[in-house]
Amino acid sequence: MKEIILNLQKNSNEPLYIQIYKYIREEITANRIKRGAKLPSIRHLADYLNVSKITVDNAYQQLLVEGYIESRQRSGMYVQHIEEMLITPIEVNKMNICPTPSFNHIKYDFHYGTIDTDSFNFNIWRKLTSQVLKSSKVQLLQYGEPQGELDFREEIAKYLRLSRGVLCSSDQIIVTSGTHNSLQLLCELIDYNDRSIAIENPGWSNAKFIFEKNNFEITPIPLDKDGICLKTLKENSSKFVYVTPSHQFPSGIVMPITRRQHLLRWAKNSKTFIIEDDYDSEFRYMGRPIPSLQGLDDDERVIYLGTFSKSLAPSLRMSYMVLPKKLLDKYKQNVSMYEQSTSRLNQKTLQLFMADGYWERHIQKMRKVYRKKYSLLIKSIEDYLNSNVRLIGGNAGLHILLEIRNGMSEDMIIQKTEMAGVKIYPTSKYWMTHSDLEYPIFLIGFGGLSENQIIEGIELLGDVLNSN
Ligand SMILES: Cc1ncc(COP(=O)(O)O)c(C=O)c1O
């Protein structure tokens, strides 16, 4: 048969067996591997691609199930004859745009971006939306204020002052449609000569992506037990530093107050701006919240980013940033270039939600819901996973990290858990350097799963991991 030229992406999120399966499937449908051709043996292909036999076996199993190949006894795997193919070319095309079959049977998806949807009060949201529609009428059809609706910004300023210690006026707040949007807008305010940034390693890859796209020179800074390593940071002369101090993403480290003070002092002396991404600070399950960096800053050094994605719903695409004076002036110079990207209807509805006290009640309720889920998750890990796992971070936010030390590689764990119907998320993509990762570490989100799903999912995960 023809040679297999497949460039496997070992750092990709897509499991290796899916990459092999897709490659062979495409070769067959494009008729580059002819009907009736014999595929290489599992051992041969595994050696050739330098992957485990189980990886190739899983890929072949998927091709078998879908009828692309057949197994002939004591002979091997053969590409199906055309008249025996179960699918017409049109269906093949459709298949290519469908999610891969392996995702269809995922029963327990520990995805990190999901929230508890049962707790969203649709009745109240509906009532407030229609109230806005009735009172605002045609006004709602026009462009709104570029910075965001004033009443809404005032509610945000009030909330930030009381709950996060952020000291700002509504005039410093820019409403945005997601943190990506905040970062992009911020990049546009930064001169080309100043485009250098230190970022946490590991850290949020989406932020790194945006800085890269905006031609920033990026320096990864390792973490120590208190968050971004100040010693390494001090050796660097970037003009900006991006941090997630309240719940470092993904490690979960909460930066203690002394580190915050040292970071601010260093930023003041070195004239560096700090971008503080406070994405899920509403949820802390032990102790009291630590005030934001912005509230401790006496030198206008902090750009504060917040979002409603974790606390309310990611689909609303509502977030904001608080700018210090220098950058605010820059924004104001160009304000006529920017239109607000979030719907006025949603801004006004959320403003009423906050002004009428629903927001505070919602946050209190969500803290209870997530604290319960968090406790169940930790208990299930203790009950069902043996001593080969180590819990990292925790006590805040909607995810934890699990280091798995049972001898399986990251790819192997992904394959085996997905085959069993559980999805957990590798963190390797958040590291800019891999060298110090001794064992694979996975991100386990729990916000969107029910309590029962959390228990059952971890039990199933235990079956897979403990069986090695
Ligand atoms: C570090 C970090 N910041 C911000 C966000 C929120 O992004 P957005 O506001 O675009 O939903 C997330 C969400 O996953 C995140 O992990």
The ligand as an SDF file (V2000), in Angstrom:
LIG
                    3D

 16 16  0  0  0  0  0  0  0  0999 V2000
   -8.1950   33.4980   32.3680 C   0  0  0  0  0  0  0  0  0  0  0  0
   -9.5290   33.8040   31.7870 C   0  0  0  0  0  0  0  0  0  0  0  0
   -9.9000   35.0800   31.6190 N   0  0  0  0  0  0  0  0  0  0  0  0
  -11.1000   35.4000   31.1230 C   0  0  0  0  0  0  0  0  0  0  0  0
  -12.0070   34.4320   30.7690 C   0  0  0  0  0  0  0  0  0  0  0  0
  -13.3830   34.8390   30.2690 C   0  0  0  0  0  0  0  0  0  0  0  0
  -13.4000   35.1530   28.9620 O   0  0  0  0  0  0  0  0  0  0  0  0
  -14.7190   35.8390   28.3270 P   0  0  0  0  0  0  0  0  0  0  0  0
  -14.9910   37.0640   29.1260 O   0  0  0  0  0  0  0  0  0  0  0  0
  -14.2940   36.1710   26.9340 O   0  0  0  0  0  0  0  0  0  0  0  0
  -15.8150   34.8570   28.3450 O   0  0  0  0  0  0  0  0  0  0  0  0
  -11.6790   33.1100   30.9140 C   0  0  0  0  0  0  0  0  0  0  0  0
  -12.6550   32.0920   30.5090 C   0  0  0  0  0  0  0  0  0  0  0  0
  -12.4640   30.9890   30.3230 O   0  0  0  0  0  0  0  0  0  0  0  0
  -10.4040   32.7850   31.4360 C   0  0  0  0  0  0  0  0  0  0  0  0
  -10.0310   31.5250   31.5990 O   0  0  0  0  0  0  0  0  0  0  0  0
  1  2  1  0
  2  3  1  0
  2 15  2  0
  3  4  2  0
  4  5  1  0
  5  6  1  0
  5 12  2  0
  6  7  1  0
  7  8  1  0
  8  9  2  0
  8 10  1  0
  8 11  1  0
 12 13  1  0
 12 15  1  0
 13 14  2  0
 15 16  1  0
M  END
$$$$
